[in-house]
Amino acid sequence: MQALGAVLKSDNPDRWDVSAVHGVVISVVDTDPRVRIAAVQALDGATQHSAVNALASALGDPEAEIRCSAASGLRRADTGPVTERLLTASGDDLPQVRAAALTGLAASRGRQAVQARGREALADADSTVRIAAVRLLRTDDPTNISTLLGLLEHDHGAEVRREVLSALRTTADPRAPAALTAALRDSEPIVAGAAADALSGVAAARVNQRSHRRYER
C-alpha cells in the first residue's frame, strides 16, 4: 500500500514510466479491496494499453465501488474489447455501476451498438442511469432526437428532463423549438429554466445552420 501511495503522487498515469504503471496494474488484482480501489482510481482516464486492460478486467470485480471506478476510468478508451466489456457492465445489477458504464462509453459514442444501448438505457428504472444515457446519445442523429423529445415529454424525473434539454441545446432539428417551448410550462422550475436556455441555444444553432447553407451555395 505504501509503494502504491508513492506512485500516486503523480495524478496522470499516462506520464508514469513503465515500471510505475506495471506496479499499479498488478495492484488492481490485489487481495485487499482497499489496494484494488486505490489502484483503479489511480488509473482513471489512462490510455496506456496495460492500464486500459487492467481497468477492463476490474469491471468484473466483486466490489461495486471498484466496478464503478473502473467503468468511468475507461471513458477515454475506444477499442472493441473494452467497448464490449462496458456494454456488458451497463447491464450490471446495481444502478450506480450501470450509470458508470454508460459514462465509460464516452469515447465509443460513434459506435452504433453504443448508441443503441444508450437508447435502451433511457427506459432504466433509475434516473441516474437515464441521465448517463442522455449524455451518451449523439444529437446529430435524427433517431436520437426523436427519442429525446419523447423522453422530455414523458419522463417523470425532473433531473432527467433537464438533462434532455441540455443535450438538445445545440440541435438545429426543426422539431426542437416546439418541444422546448412546451417545456417552458413544466411544473418544475429547473426544467422550465433549462428550457429557456435550450431555446436560446437552438435558435443560435439554426442561425448557424442557415449561414452554413448560404456559404455552401
Secondary structure as UniProt FT lines:
FT   HELIX           2..7
FT   TURN            8..9
FT   HELIX           13..15
FT   HELIX           18..27
FT   TURN            28..29
FT   HELIX           33..42
FT   TURN            43..45
FT   HELIX           49..58
FT   TURN            59..60
FT   HELIX           64..73
FT   TURN            74..76
FT   HELIX           80..89
FT   TURN            90..91
FT   HELIX           95..104
FT   HELIX           105..108
FT   TURN            109..110
FT   HELIX           112..121
FT   TURN            122..123
FT   HELIX           127..136
FT   TURN            139..140
FT   HELIX           142..154
FT   HELIX           158..167
FT   HELIX           168..170
FT   TURN            174..175
FT   HELIX           176..183
FT   TURN            184..185
FT   HELIX           189..216
//
